[in-house]
């Protein structure tokens, strides 16, 4: 059975488990925001990434509605241009959801890609981006953090996959304009230095949020995280589809686990995630049949 659930056919209400309100996210009384003092050094990032496939050009916004909109407005501007913001007033998740992060605490990045910079299968862009986020987290965590991926777009931190917390999210927006080569914007939000009270309330079954600082017990350098992320994105875009899929499969905590897939307009599907296809779809075995899931929400269940 094949289930085609493109983002375009979803109604916003079908998957929104909770849309965050407009209330500002404040640290709990007496709790100091960990992120204060961790400034983004855009000059250092520009110098470190000069000539790199991703990040050769960095546009910085102290505040913006969404880096996705800024990157999209660049259209066919140089592929690999990065937009980074300290604060988003309308940060976007998938399917009309919100992405929330107090000013100066997170890494909020979008990258514009087109033409030869895109993988042959656009369905593999979440792999490029999710892997890069996990690799950047590895780099700043000096091996102390163990980041894994939950299909299609969550970056999680242990201890166990079904009890892991979401430290980052990936959003891929593909734009096709007639006969013009494809255009895509990759968005990545990494919770770097939020204190516990600065993270949004996220109801189950979505994974609870965390930040790198909470996991490490100390603030992280967002500039180092930005540089590591851009380098990892450039490396992943240069991989062959086979290499990319192999690296993604190794990081996907979803594979080999019991999962529940939330599909639009139908009952949740309970099964076993067995693989990802060449096009990035998740293959789930349930009720003796193989289901190919192209978009949706997946929660990991205890084994
Ligand atoms: C995502 O969507 O995880 C994609 C997030 C992409 C954010 C980046 S930031 C830079 C770029 N510019 C943008 O405007 N967006 C991208 P999704 O799987 O739909 O998850 C969204 C859900 O995660 C929300 O409905 C909340 O439940 C939860 N959430 C919101 N903020 C969060 C946070 N900071 N950490 C963890 N979970 C969060």
Boltz pocket constraint, residues with backbone or C-beta under 6 A from the ligand:
constraints:
  - pocket:
      binder: B
      contacts: [[A, 18], [A, 19], [A, 20], [A, 65], [A, 66], [A, 67], [A, 68], [A, 88], [A, 90], [A, 91], [A, 92], [A, 93], [A, 94], [A, 95], [A, 97], [A, 98], [A, 99], [A, 100], [A, 101], [A, 107], [A, 108], [A, 109], [A, 110], [A, 153], [A, 154], [A, 166], [A, 167], [A, 168], [A, 169], [A, 170], [A, 171], [A, 186], [A, 187], [A, 188], [A, 189], [A, 190], [A, 191], [A, 200], [A, 201], [A, 202], [A, 203], [A, 206], [A, 207], [A, 208], [A, 209], [A, 210]]
      max_distance: 6.0
